[in-house]
Amino acid sequence: MGKILVTGGSGFIGRQVTNELRQMGHTPFVVARNPNSLKLGVEVRHTDDLFAADKEELARLLDGMDSVVHLAWHVDPFDYMHSDANWRCLIGSVNLALVSREMEIEHFTGIGTCLEYDQRHSVFSATTPLEPDSIYGAAKTSQLYALKGVFHGSKTALAWARPFFIYGEGENPERLVPHIRSQISQGSFPSLRSPTAIRDYLDVAEVGRRIAKIADLRLTGVHNICSGKPISLFELARGIALEMGREDLVEEGEGSRLESDNQKHDEIVGLPSAEIDRHLDS
């Protein structure tokens, strides 16, 4: 089993990836600014700022590693879509890739987003055209093309994971699902700006499992990390209300708009990676 450097390993997705890799028998090394914030027993490589690290610092982080899972990025829920911090993350990520190539890291998993895809489509496969309409999506797409160029002809194999919409343990309270839960707990059904919008949601534990499987099997190419099961935002909120025993709130909510909405629904639904699915229970 391998030694795998996990950047962003203390984050929302990263904690799940790290846990899954350990269960698979690997030794994950988490890159962290504050090692004391991590659980005991986790191998840590400290850096004050991964995206400002020079070549020598990156080489120290990568020393002895077989693989990299690169999750670290600017993820402030208030501004990540249009923040110039995305470009800083892009530059730092390319530097990490360059040093990984020089040190002959065997496998590198990069993390993208479904927002790389051309949003005029509604169902996205790994071959759907890319045309991001946000700085975040553009920076992630640029990272993919940069990594392909960096690792072309090298000894480092590249995989690219594209998560869709995620919820679950450790989620920022400002995100949609925690907001819905908060509103229901206060006795009201949440007001949804686009109740008929269709999204592809997957629990963060399963997202982590799928990304870890990519690293474990050293898969290559692009892999959508999604359920393949579309759900409207209203149905998502309704399901949470039922789970919380507040079905009485649903009739007061946005459901009446669904039948009267004759406009084309806003859909973002992924086709999951068949290659990952074949190995999930192996």
Backbone as a ProteinNet text record, in pm:
[ID]
protein_1_A
[PRIMARY]
MGKILVTGGSGFIGRQVTNELRQMGHTPFVVARNPNSLKLGVEVRHTDDLFAADKEELARLLDGMDSVVHLAWHVDPFDYMHSDANWRCLIGSVNLALVSREMEIEHFTGIGTCLEYDQRHSVFSATTPLEPDSIYGAAKTSQLYALKGVFHGSKTALAWARPFFIYGEGENPERLVPHIRSQISQGSFPSLRSPTAIRDYLDVAEVGRRIAKIADLRLTGVHNICSGKPISLFELARGIALEMGREDLVEEGEGSRLESDNQKHDEIVGLPSAEIDRHLDS
[TERTIARY]
83.2	0	86.9	31.2	114.2	104.7	199.9	198.9	142.6	32.4	-41.4	-51.5	-0.7	-12.3	-151.2	-224	-358.8	-358.9	-365	-378.4	-525.7	-553.5	-692.9	-751.6	-665.2	-710	-785.8	-784.7	-861.3	-994.3	-1026.2	-1147.4	-1270	-1376.4	-1507.1	-1497.1	-1439	-1420.8	-1296	-1191.5	-1061.3	-1063	-1140.9	-1149	-1203.3	-1300.1	-1359.3	-1259.5	-1189.2	-1090.3	-980.9	-931.1	-825.2	-869.1	-990.3	-1042.4	-1054.8	-1105.1	-1121.5	-986.9	-889.8	-757.6	-697.3	-715.1	-664.3	-732.9	-864.1	-936.8	-894.7	-848.1	-800.7	-658.8	-595.2	-461.3	-349.4	-382.2	-279.8	-242	-132.1	-90.7	-104.8	-214.7	-229.9	-152.2	-88.5	-18.8	-95.2	-150.1	-234.6	-150.3	-161.7	-97	-184.1	-126.3	-206.3	-129.1	-201.9	-142.7	-135.2	-233.1	-240.1	-250	-137.7	-139.9	-220.6	-231.5	-303.5	-453.6	-501.7	-645.2	-688.3	-591.2	-621.5	-628.1	-696.9	-708.4	-573.3	-555.7	-434.8	-429.2	-309.6	-292.3	-284.4	-313.5	-303.6	-163.9	-100.9	30.6	14.8	97.8	82	211.9	197.3	308.1	265.4	337.1	297.9	351	267.2	311.1	222.6	280.7	202	107.6	148	65.8	107.1	29.2	62.8	76.3	-9.5	-11.7	98.9	168.2	283.5	414.8	406.9	527.1	620.9	751.6	850.1	885.8	975.3	1010.7	1065.7	1149.6	1210.5	1104.4	1010.4	903.1	814.5	781.7	698.2	770.2	899	976.9	977.1	982.9	977.5	843.3	734.8	602.5	586.4	646.5	629.4	729.7	828.6	934.6	877.3	909.9	867	727	656.3	518.8	515.8	413.4	388.6	284.5	187.2	74.5	34.1	-46.8	-102.2	-251.4	-330.6	-470.8	-479	-500.7	-492.2	-630.9	-676.2	-808.7	-805.3	-692.4	-684.9	-727.7	-805.6	-851.9	-918	-944.6	-1019.1	-1167.3	-1228.8	-1365.9	-1459.4	-1429.1	-1518	-1654.4	-1763.1	-1893.2	-1948.3	-1895.6	-1947.1	-1887.1	-1766	-1703	-1626.4	-1627.2	-1538.9	-1570.1	-1695.1	-1731.3	-1662.3	-1636.7	-1584.6	-1459.9	-1398.6	-1281.7	-1154.2	-1070.3	-940.5	-847.1	-884.8	-805.7	-798.6	-895.3	-891.2	-765.7	-721.5	-602.3	-477.6	-476.1	-364	-356.7	-472	-476.5	-431.3	-468.9	-427.7	-275.6	-213.7	-68.5	2	-45.1	14.8	-1.8	-115.2	-140.5	-47.4	-23	70.2	211	250.9	382.7	393.1	285.9	283.8	298.3	231	239.5	379.9	441.5	576.6	676.8	667.4	758	722.1	594.7	552.7	611.6	610.9	670.1	819.1	885.8	1030.8	1067.7	983.5	1011.6	954.2	897.2	844.2	736.5	647.5	528.4	450.1	402.8	344.5	202.1	125.2	-14.8	-59	-134	-181.5	-329.9	-410.3	-553.6	-584.8	-632	-676.2	-826.5	-874.7	-1017.4	-1075.3	-1173.6	-1240.6	-1378.7	-1472.8	-1608.6	-1702.2	-1828.1	-1926.5	-1947.1	-1903.4	-1920	-1818.2	-1734	-1649.6	-1732.7	-1840.9	-1919.2	-1998.5	-2029.7	-2117.2	-2257.1	-2304.5	-2430.6	-2553.5	-2533.5	-2646.3	-2689.5	-2604.1	-2643	-2709.1	-2778.4	-2841.9	-2790.7	-2749.2	-2692.3	-2547.5	-2457	-2314.9	-2243.5	-2178	-2086.1	-1944.9	-1846.2	-1707.5	-1664.6	-1743.8	-1708.9	-1794.4	-1881.5	-1960.9	-1866.8	-1893.5	-1804.3	-1789.9	-1672.5	-1644.1	-1659.8	-1730.7	-1741.7	-1785.5	-1692.2	-1728.2	-1770.4	-1864.3	-1911	-1883.9	-1787.4	-1745.7	-1593.5	-1535.5	-1390.8	-1350.7	-1429.7	-1401.3	-1396.1	-1499	-1501.3	-1388.3	-1357.6	-1249.9	-1114.5	-1091.4	-963.9	-947.7	-1056	-1049.4	-1024	-1092.4	-1069.8	-926.4	-876	-737.3	-640	-673.8	-588.7	-582.8	-696.7	-697.2	-605.8	-621.1	-537.7	-389.7	-362	-222.8	-163.1	-239.1	-188.7	-166.6	-256.2	-236.1	-104.4	-76.4	47.9	169.7	162.7	275.5	310.4	210.1	236.3	247.1	223.6	233.5	373.9	380.2	509.3	592.3	536.7	611.4	575.8	632.9	603.8	485.1	422.9	309.7	178.4	93.3	-39	-136.5	-229.3	-321.8	-465.7	-536.5	-682.5	-745	-866.7	-937.4	-1078	-1109.3	-1239.7	-1325.3	-1448.9	-1540.9	-1660.4	-1653.6	-1770.4	-1883.7	-2007.3	-2124.9	-2170	-2290.3	-2339.4	-2328.8	-2275	-2234.7	-2302.4	-2337.1	-2390	-2336.8	-2351	-2316.1	-2231.4	-2170.4	-2095.8	-1988.4	-1985.8	-1883.5	-1911.1	-2033.6	-2067.6	-2075.6	-2031	-2042.3	-2188.7	-2223.9	-2364.3	-2429	-2349.2	-2404.4	-2449.4	-2417.9	-2456.1	-2604.1	-2655.2	-2799.5	-2860.9	-2806.7	-2870.3	-2873.8	-2763.9	-2774.4	-2876.2	-2886.4	-2985.9	-3127.5	-3152.7	-3285.4	-3315.6	-3218.7	-3238.5	-3265.7	-3193.5	-3211.6	-3352	-3399.1	-3532.3	-3641.2	-3626.8	-3727.4	-3726.8	-3607.4	-3598.5	-3663.5	-3673.2	-3737.6	-3886.8	-3935.8	-4079.2	-4129	-4040.4	-4086.5	-4019.7	-4095	-4039	-3955.5	-3834.1	-3746.3	-3799.5	-3776.3	-3808.6	-3694.7	-3728.7	-3628	-3641.2	-3530.6	-3535.7	-3569.3	-3522.5	-3547.1	-3591.2	-3714.3	-3756.7	-3759.4	-3774.9	-3780.8	-3643.8	-3540.3	-3406	-3367.2	-3311.2	-3272.6	-3122.8	-3085.7	-2944.8	-2911.6	-2783.8	-2733.5	-2657	-2719.9	-2660	-2602.5	-2490.3	-2426.5	-2367.2	-2385.4	-2330.9	-2179.2	-2121.9	-1977.9	-1900.8	-1958.4	-1889.6	-1871	-1972.8	-1961.5	-1870.1	-1872.1	-1778.4	-1635.4	-1607.1	-1474.1	-1435.8	-1530.9	-1505.1	-1466.4	-1537.6	-1511.3	-1376.1	-1345.4	-1215.9	-1102.1	-1118.5	-1016.5	-999.4	-1108.9	-1100.7	-1019.6	-1031.6	-951.1	-802.3	-764.5	-624.6	-580.5	-668	-636.1	-608.1	-692.3	-678.3	-587.3	-545.3	-463.1	-530.2	-657.8	-730.6	-678	-703.7	-664.7	-788.3	-773.3	-883.1	-977.6	-1092.7	-1191.5	-1301.6	-1340.2	-1443.5	-1543.7	-1670.2	-1774.7	-1803.1	-1806.1	-1836	-1977.5	-2075.4	-2215.6	-2301.9	-2431	-2522.9	-2587.2	-2602.5	-2677.1	-2827	-2871.1	-3013	-3061.9	-3127.6	-3168.4	-3277.6	-3274.6	-3376.2	-3395.3	-3522.1	-3546.4	-3512.3	-3483.6	-3452	-3572.1	-3692.8	-3810.9	-3815.5	-3790.3	-3793.3	-3681.5	-3568.2	-3460.6	-3507.5	-3567.8	-3616.2	-3730.2	-3817.5	-3928.6	-3875.6	-3774.8	-3716.4	-3656.2	-3591.9	-3533	-3643.5	-3751.8	-3863.7	-3924.8	-3943.2	-3998.2	-3904.1	-3773.9	-3673.6	-3678.7	-3705.7	-3709.5	-3846.6	-3941.3	-4074.1	-4160.8	-4134.2	-4212.4	-4280.3	-4346.8	-4420.3	-4532	-4574.4	-4679.6	-4636	-4506.3	-4455.7	-4455.2	-4459.6	-4438.7	-4548.6	-4672.8	-4783.2	-4776.3	-4704.9	-4691.6	-4575.3	-4502.4	-4379.4	-4400.4	-4299.7	-4294.1	-4354	-4408.4	-4449.6	-4554.3	-4643	-4750.1	-4696.9	-4572.6	-4516.2	-4476	-4456	-4401.6	-4495.2	-4623.6	-4716.5	-4744.2	-4732.7	-4766.9	-4646.9	-4529.2	-4407.6	-4391.5	-4418.5	-4408.9	-4276.9	-4188.3	-4059.1	-3967.2	-3867.2	-3769.8	-3695.8	-3688.4	-3622.6	-3472.5	-3417.5	-3272.4	-3214.7	-3140.6	-3093.2	-2940.4	-2883.9	-2742.3	-2734.6	-2724.9	-2725.4	-2605	-2534.5	-2414.5	-2436	-2352.2	-2344.7	-2223.1	-2243	-2131.2	-2027.5	-1907.9	-1798.2	-1823.9	-1846.6	-1869.8	-1746.4	-1628.7	-1505.5	-1493.5	-1535	-1534.5	-1640.6	-1761.2	-1870.5	-1834.7	-1761.3	-1725	-1640.4	-1569.6	-1474.6	-1518	-1634.3	-1670.2	-1682.1	-1723.9	-1741.9	-1628.8	-1521.5	-1409.3	-1311.9
-120.2	0	125.5	235.3	351.3	461.7	554.8	678.1	786.5	848.8	941.1	1076.9	1180.6	1316.7	1369.4	1414.8	1467.1	1615	1701.5	1844.2	1872.1	1965.4	1989	1872.1	1790.8	1668.7	1690.7	1812.2	1841.5	1907.9	1922.1	1992.4	1903	1959	1894	1759.3	1758.9	1634.7	1561.5	1637	1578.1	1483.5	1515.6	1425.6	1289.1	1289.7	1163.5	1085.1	1155	1089.3	1026.8	1103.1	1054.1	928.9	931	816.1	693.4	713.6	602.5	543.4	628.8	579.1	493.7	536.7	458	321.8	319	192.7	100.7	159.4	80.2	28.1	71	22.8	115.7	233.9	331.7	415.6	490.1	583.8	725.2	793.9	931.3	1028.8	1124.8	1234	1361.7	1424.6	1541.7	1668.6	1752.5	1883.4	1977.7	2041.1	2124.3	2245.5	2357.6	2477	2462.3	2394.1	2378.4	2229.9	2162.4	2018.5	1983.5	2074.7	2045.7	2031.7	2076.7	2069.7	1931.9	1845.8	1714	1608.4	1500.1	1390.4	1323.4	1270.5	1194.4	1072.1	1036	919.5	952.6	1077.1	1119.3	1173	1122.7	1172.9	1312	1405.8	1545.3	1598.2	1676.8	1755.3	1902.4	1979	2117.3	2213.1	2309.6	2423.5	2541.6	2659.4	2778.7	2817.1	2791.6	2830.9	2747.4	2644.8	2554.7	2629.1	2726.4	2792.3	2897	2928.1	3018	2941.9	2810.4	2730.2	2732.2	2744.1	2738.9	2594	2577	2443.5	2356.8	2414.3	2338.1	2294	2382.1	2347.5	2238.2	2247.9	2146.2	2011.6	2015.8	1891.3	1825.4	1906.1	1850.6	1783.8	1848	1790.3	1659.2	1651.3	1535	1423.5	1449.6	1350.9	1218.6	1111.7	979.1	939.9	1028.5	999.4	919.5	836.6	762.8	833.6	897.5	958.4	1088.2	1165.4	1290.5	1293.8	1334.9	1372.2	1520.2	1603.2	1747.9	1809.2	1824.8	1880.1	2027	2076	2212.6	2315.3	2414.4	2522.1	2628.3	2743.2	2849.8	2812.2	2795.1	2743.8	2828.3	2954.1	3040.9	3045.2	3001.9	2993.7	3127.8	3237.3	3369.7	3425.1	3378.5	3442.6	3349.2	3218	3129.7	3128.8	3153.9	3146.8	3253.6	3370.4	3482.3	3547.2	3480.6	3537.2	3518.7	3621.6	3610.4	3515.2	3473.5	3373.5	3242.3	3219.4	3099.8	3095.5	3213.3	3216.2	3183.8	3230.4	3198.7	3047.5	2986	2840.7	2767.7	2821.7	2760.8	2762.3	2876.6	2888	2793.4	2791.6	2702.9	2556.6	2522.2	2384	2340.7	2430.5	2398.4	2378.8	2462.7	2445	2309.9	2269.2	2138.2	2027.6	2040.9	1939.4	1932.6	2047.2	2048.8	1975.7	2000.2	1931.9	1783.4	1751.1	1610.3	1536.8	1600.1	1538	1518.8	1620.8	1613.3	1502.1	1479.8	1377.4	1241	1234.2	1109.5	1047.5	1133.3	1084.6	997.8	883	785.2	818.8	882.8	910.3	1040.9	1120.8	1251.9	1261.4	1280.7	1301.5	1449	1515.2	1653.6	1658.3	1767.3	1780.6	1898.7	1869.7	1974	2003.5	2032.3	2067	2046.7	2017.5	2008.1	2142.4	2251.4	2385.3	2414.8	2317.4	2329	2309.6	2234.6	2196.6	2314	2303.2	2398.8	2383.4	2485.9	2476.2	2480.5	2492.4	2482	2337.3	2244.6	2103.9	2080.6	1970.3	1939.6	1810.3	1715.5	1589.9	1585.4	1568.9	1581.9	1447.5	1410.6	1297.5	1353.8	1267.4	1313.1	1375.6	1354.8	1409.6	1530.6	1576.2	1696.2	1816	1903.1	2018.8	2105	2165.2	2252.3	2398.2	2474.3	2618.3	2683.3	2694.1	2748.3	2894.2	2933	3071.6	3142.1	3091.6	3156.3	3149.3	3235.2	3230.8	3096.2	3047.2	2917.1	2806.5	2799.1	2696.4	2712.5	2838.2	2863.7	2824.2	2853.5	2818.6	2667.8	2598	2452.2	2390.9	2442.3	2393.4	2419.8	2537.9	2571.9	2477.7	2442.3	2349.7	2214.3	2165.4	2036.9	2041.3	2143.6	2151.6	2167.3	2243.4	2260.6	2128.1	2052.6	1925	1826	1827	1739.2	1771.8	1901	1941.4	1906.4	1931.6	1904.3	1756.4	1669.8	1526.8	1450.3	1518.4	1449.6	1392.4	1264.6	1200.3	1173.6	1199.2	1178.8	1043.9	1017	893.4	908.8	1026.1	1052.7	1037.3	944.7	925.1	1024.9	1076.1	1180.9	1133.3	1159.2	1141.7	1275.6	1298.6	1423.6	1388.3	1424.3	1394.7	1520.2	1509	1623.7	1599.2	1645.7	1635.6	1726.1	1683.2	1764.1	1833.4	1812.5	1883.3	1791	1844.8	1762.5	1812.5	1719.4	1755.2	1652.7	1682.6	1581.7	1633	1540.5	1567.6	1674.6	1772	1874.8	1987.2	1993	2093.4	2232.9	2332.6	2471.6	2507.2	2566.5	2595.9	2693.7	2763.3	2857.6	2789.6	2660.8	2589.6	2551.1	2500	2482.1	2383.5	2262.6	2160.9	2201.9	2253.7	2301.4	2414.3	2500.8	2609.2	2552.2	2451.6	2388.7	2327.4	2255.3	2192.5	2297.6	2408.1	2513.7	2572.8	2598.4	2656.6	2562.5	2434.6	2336.6	2321.8	2322.8	2310.1	2428.5	2542.6	2661.2	2667.8	2561.8	2552.6	2612	2633.2	2687	2612.8	2596.5	2535	2640.3	2606.4	2708.3	2766.3	2894.9	2960.5	2933.5	2871.2	2832.1	2921	2981.4	3070.7	2996.4	2871.3	2792.1	2651.1	2636.2	2505.7	2395.1	2432.1	2329.2	2296.4	2365.7	2336.7	2193.8	2123.2	1983.1	1975.7	1906.4	1893.4	1747.8	1717.3	1583.2	1589.2	1541.5	1547.7	1412.7	1417.8	1296.2	1326.7	1234.2	1251.4	1259	1346	1367.5	1240.1	1150.4	1024.9	941.3	941.1	866.7	938.8	1071	1147.4	1111.5	1110.5	1075	934.6	843.7	703.8	691	764.1	753.5	816.9	929.3	991.7	903.5	846.2	755.2	634.1	586.4	470	503.3	625.4	667.1	655.5	707.1	701.7	558.1	480.9	342.3	258.8	274.5	195.8	261.6	383.7	462	472.6	507.7	529	653.9	666.3	785.1	841.8	962.8	1024.1	1100.1	1140	1222.5	1134.2	1163.7	1085.4	1178.9	1169.8	1244.5	1178.8	1260	1211.2	1257.6	1170.4	1208.7	1084.2	1106.1	994	946.1	1038	1004.4	1001.9	1050.8	1047.6	1190.7	1251.1	1391.5	1410.9	1527.2	1562.3	1714	1758.4	1902.4	1953.8	2082.1	2139.2	2130.5	2139	2121.1	1980.4	1878.9	1741	1716.2	1781.8	1771.6	1824.7	1944.2	2003.9	1920.9	1869.9	1787.1	1661.9	1598.1	1478.4	1505.8	1621.8	1658.5	1683.5	1749.1	1774.6	1643.8	1548.4	1418.8	1346.3	1352.5	1289.8	1347.7	1479	1547	1540.6	1466.3	1451.3	1574.3	1660.4	1783.5	1786.2	1674.9	1671.4	1774.7	1820.4	1922.4	2053.4	2075.4	2201.4	2201	2081.9	2072.6	2143.7	2126.9	2189.5	2341.1	2393.8	2538.8	2590.8	2499	2536.1	2571.1	2538.2	2582.5	2481.2	2369.6	2260.8	2300	2394.6	2431.9	2493	2540	2601.7	2497.5	2373.5	2273.6	2244.1	2224.2	2187.4	2302.5	2425	2540.1	2595.8	2537.3	2588.1	2523.6	2599.7	2546.1	2578	2646	2679.1	2557.2	2557.6	2448.8	2447.5	2331.2	2320.4	2339.9	2401.2	2418.8	2288	2214.2	2082.7	2074.3	2014.3	1979.2	1837.8	1741.7	1600.8	1532.8	1453.9	1388.1	1242.5	1192.2	1049.1	997.4	910.3	865.1	787.2	782.1	707.5	558	491	346.3	271.6	328	262.5	256.1	363.1	360.8	264.5	271.6	187	39.2	-1.9	-143.5	-191	-97.4	-138.1	-99.4	-33.2	19.9	-87.7	-205.6	-310.7	-413.9	-380.1	-474.3	-452.5
0	0	0	-48.7	-73.4	29.4	18.1	95.2	4.3	50.8	-34.1	33.9	-32.7	17.9	-15.6	86.6	66.5	104	3.9	33.7	60.7	151	188.6	265.7	325.5	391.5	520.3	572	693.6	661.2	532.5	491	479.9	427.4	416.5	344	224.9	149.5	195.8	227.4	257.7	375.4	477.8	593.9	553.9	464.9	419.4	332.7	244.9	160	245.6	342.5	430.4	504.9	559	632.5	542.7	420.6	327.4	286.5	262.5	223.9	334.4	458.2	571.8	576.7	553.7	556	442.3	334.3	221.5	241.9	351.5	381.9	344.1	292.4	255.8	377.7	363.9	468.1	412.5	444.9	396.6	483.9	419.2	487.5	454.5	557.1	537.2	543.6	441.1	442.2	523.7	625.6	715.1	762.6	779.8	840.3	991.3	1048.1	1193	1228.1	1246.9	1275.3	1399.4	1495.3	1619.2	1597.7	1480.9	1454	1404.5	1377.2	1321.6	1431	1400.9	1494.9	1516.9	1637	1665.5	1575.1	1534.7	1449	1302.3	1265.6	1125.6	1099.2	995	956.3	895.6	939.2	897.5	838.3	731.9	677.5	682.7	761.8	788.5	683	645.5	565	600	601.3	634.5	521.9	398	283.7	163.4	134.5	24.1	-108	-131.6	-262.3	-278.5	-168.7	-176	-160.1	-144.2	-118.1	-237.6	-209.6	-317.8	-349	-444.3	-490.6	-378.1	-292.8	-183.6	-83.1	-52.3	40.9	-16.3	-143.3	-206.3	-211.4	-237.1	-238.6	-100.9	3.8	139.9	165.7	121.6	140.9	64.7	-52	-139.5	-113	-31	-7.6	43.8	-23.9	17.8	-25.9	-94.8	-136.1	-267.2	-278.1	-402.5	-488.8	-422.2	-492.1	-423.9	-496.4	-443.6	-472.7	-373.6	-395.3	-360.2	-461.2	-442.4	-430.8	-305.6	-277	-236.9	-191	-137.4	-242.6	-196.2	-285.8	-200.2	-258.7	-191.3	-194	-75	-71.4	15.9	33.9	110.9	41.3	108.7	41.4	-4.7	48.9	13.5	-115.8	-153.3	-269	-361.6	-334.7	-412	-560.8	-598	-739.2	-823.2	-764.4	-843.8	-782.1	-687.1	-620.9	-703.9	-704.1	-769.8	-696	-574.6	-503.1	-581.3	-670.6	-754.9	-841	-890.2	-976.4	-895.1	-771.2	-683.7	-658	-637.3	-618.2	-744.6	-859.5	-986.5	-999.8	-975.1	-988.1	-890.1	-764	-665.5	-702.1	-762.8	-803	-915.9	-1009.1	-1118.1	-1062.8	-967.5	-905.6	-835.6	-766.1	-701	-804.1	-916.2	-1022	-1081.3	-1101.5	-1158.9	-1069.5	-939.8	-847.1	-837.2	-844.7	-844.2	-963.8	-1079.4	-1198.1	-1180.6	-1128.6	-1110.1	-1011.9	-910.5	-810.3	-847.9	-969.1	-1024	-934.9	-885.1	-814.9	-912.1	-865.2	-957.1	-1001.7	-914	-948.4	-883.8	-958.6	-912.4	-942.2	-836.9	-853.1	-831.6	-935.5	-924.9	-907.1	-847	-818.1	-894.5	-977.1	-1053.3	-997.8	-1087	-1047	-1165.5	-1138.2	-1246.4	-1314.1	-1249.3	-1307	-1415.9	-1448.1	-1567.8	-1694	-1682.8	-1800.9	-1857.7	-1986.1	-2053.5	-1994.5	-1922.6	-1850.1	-1940.8	-2072.9	-2164.7	-2180.6	-2140.2	-2132.6	-1997.2	-1982.6	-1854.1	-1793.7	-1877.1	-1829	-1874.7	-1778.9	-1807.7	-1798.8	-1906	-1904.5	-1904.3	-1891.4	-1888.3	-2020.2	-2125.4	-2256.5	-2295	-2206.2	-2233.3	-2250.7	-2348	-2369.1	-2243.8	-2230.8	-2117.7	-2159.3	-2078	-2099.7	-1968.3	-1874.2	-1743	-1753.2	-1663.8	-1665.8	-1533.4	-1456.8	-1332.6	-1323.8	-1241.1	-1220.8	-1161.6	-1068.4	-1006.8	-1111.2	-1195.3	-1298.8	-1398.2	-1434.7	-1530.7	-1473.6	-1345.3	-1283	-1272.6	-1239.6	-1232.1	-1370.3	-1472.5	-1608.4	-1652.1	-1619.8	-1652.8	-1581.8	-1457.9	-1384.3	-1455.5	-1501.2	-1572.8	-1694.1	-1775.7	-1896.3	-1861	-1756.4	-1713.4	-1666	-1586	-1536.4	-1649.9	-1746.3	-1862.1	-1932	-1945.8	-2008.7	-1925.1	-1794.5	-1705.4	-1705.3	-1698.8	-1682.3	-1813	-1924.8	-2053.7	-2074.4	-2104	-2130.2	-2006.1	-1887.6	-1763.6	-1701.3	-1584.2	-1512.2	-1417	-1418	-1328.9	-1404.7	-1358	-1417	-1354.9	-1436.5	-1392.2	-1395.8	-1286.2	-1282	-1243.2	-1291.9	-1263.7	-1216.2	-1092.1	-1032.9	-1032.9	-1081.8	-1085.7	-993.1	-868.1	-780.2	-828.9	-801.8	-832.7	-703.5	-657.6	-539.5	-418.1	-309	-195.8	-68.3	17.9	149.7	249.6	378.5	477.2	592.5	663	785.3	764.7	854.4	849.9	752.8	699.9	598.7	658.7	582.5	625	646.4	761.2	790.9	694	612	516.2	387.2	371.8	249.9	254.5	140.5	123.5	222.2	232.4	315.9	463.4	521	659.6	675.2	574.9	578.6	582.9	499	498.3	634.5	690.2	821.2	929.3	921.9	1021.6	1014.4	892.1	875.9	926.1	892.6	935.8	1087.9	1147.6	1293.6	1364.1	1292.8	1349.4	1316.6	1250.3	1226.3	1096.9	999.5	871.2	756.6	647.9	528	456.4	411.8	354.4	224.1	205.6	79.8	-18.1	-130.1	-229.3	-352.1	-392.5	-508.5	-636.2	-647.7	-768.8	-728.1	-677.4	-626	-730.7	-858.2	-962.9	-1020.8	-978.4	-1028.9	-993.2	-1090.1	-1072.4	-1046.3	-940.2	-904.7	-873.6	-880	-851.1	-719.4	-612.1	-479	-438.5	-365.7	-315.4	-178.9	-85	49.7	45.3	125.8	124	157.1	237.6	268.8	143	55.8	-69.4	-167.6	-165.1	-248.3	-210.1	-79.7	-33	-71	-62.4	-98.5	-245.7	-331.4	-475.2	-512.7	-451.3	-480.6	-429.3	-309.8	-256.4	-346.7	-404.9	-493.7	-618.3	-668.1	-783	-749.5	-630.8	-589.3	-561.5	-498.2	-463.6	-587.6	-689.6	-813	-915.3	-884.7	-977.4	-1114.4	-1109.4	-1233.8	-1302.4	-1430.4	-1505.6	-1575.6	-1630.8	-1703	-1612.5	-1670.1	-1601	-1543.6	-1418.7	-1351.6	-1283.4	-1321.9	-1252.7	-1118.3	-1013	-878.6	-845.6	-869.4	-859.4	-843.5	-821.7	-801.2	-930.3	-1027.6	-1148.3	-1125.1	-1006.1	-970.1	-945.6	-1043.3	-1031.1	-927.6	-862.8	-764.5	-767.2	-758.4	-754.2	-615.2	-605.9	-476.2	-382.1	-439.2	-354.9	-297.1	-380	-331.7	-230	-249.1	-150.5	-15.5	-17	107.3	167.2	81.9	129.8	199.6	140	199.9	336.3	349.6	478.5	581.5	537.1	628.4	677.7	588	627.1	721.9	692.8	778.8	919.9	929.2	1058.4	1124.5	1063.1	1120.8	1108.9	1010.3	993.7	857.6	823.4	697.1	693.8	813.2	819.3	756	745.2	688.2	536.3	475.6	330.8	253.8	292.1	219.2	224.2	322.5	332.9	248.8	187	116.6	-28.6	-107.4	-246.2	-343.4	-293.5	-382.1	-483.4	-448.9	-541	-669	-666.3	-786.5	-890.4	-846.4	-936.8	-1053.6	-1024.3	-1129.4	-1224.2	-1176.9	-1260.6	-1336.5	-1314.2	-1377.4	-1514.1	-1620.4	-1756.1	-1823.1	-1750.5	-1808.5	-1805	-1894.7	-1895.4	-1761.5	-1701.3	-1572.2	-1585.3	-1483.9	-1472	-1418.5	-1502.2	-1463.2	-1465.8	-1360.3	-1358.1	-1301	-1390.6	-1351.8	-1414.4	-1335.5	-1385.3	-1420.1	-1509.1	-1535.7	-1459.8	-1359.1	-1275.2	-1354.3	-1299.8	-1362.1	-1349.8	-1462.6	-1461.2	-1412.5	-1439.7	-1399.7	-1247.6	-1179.3	-1032.5	-982.1	-1040.8	-993.8	-997.7	-1098.3	-1109.8	-992.5	-925.9	-822.8	-681.5	-665.8	-534.9	-428.2	-465	-364.8	-367.7	-439.4	-446.6	-333
[MASK]
++++++++++++++++++++++++++++++++++++++++++++++++++++++++++++++++++++++++++++++++++++++++++++++++++++++++++++++++++++++++++++++++++++++++++++++++++++++++++++++++++++++++++++++++++++++++++++++++++++++++++++++++++++++++++++++++++++++++++++++++++++++++++++++++++++++++++++++++++++++++++

